[in-house]
Amino acid sequence: MCCLLFFYICKKNIHMCWFVAYSKSRNEFKAANYFDKCGINSYVPSYEEKREWSDRIKKIKVPAISGYVFFETDKLDYSLI
C-alpha cells in the first residue's frame, strides 16, 4: 500500500519520530485511514478547493503534497506498511 521513504524528523527529548510514507496519488487519505486503524498517528496536509462541473460546484479536500502521508511512531515497524 505504501512505500517508506528514509526521511524522518525526530526530537531528542520526545521518543516519537515522524516518518514519511509514499502512497499512490489520490490515495493519501486512504493510507492515513489505514495508519489510524493500526493505532498510528498520521497526518496528510490538505486544503479545500472548489471544483466546478456543468451542473454543480463542490468543495473538495485535496492533499497539499500529492502522494505523501506523514506518520508518527516511536519505532519503525515495517510489517505495518
Secondary structure, DSSP 8 states (H G I E B T S, - for coil): -EEEEEEEEE-SSSS-EEEEEEE-TT-HHHHHHHHHHTT-EEE--EEEEEEE-SS-EEEEEEESSTTEEEEEESS--GGG-
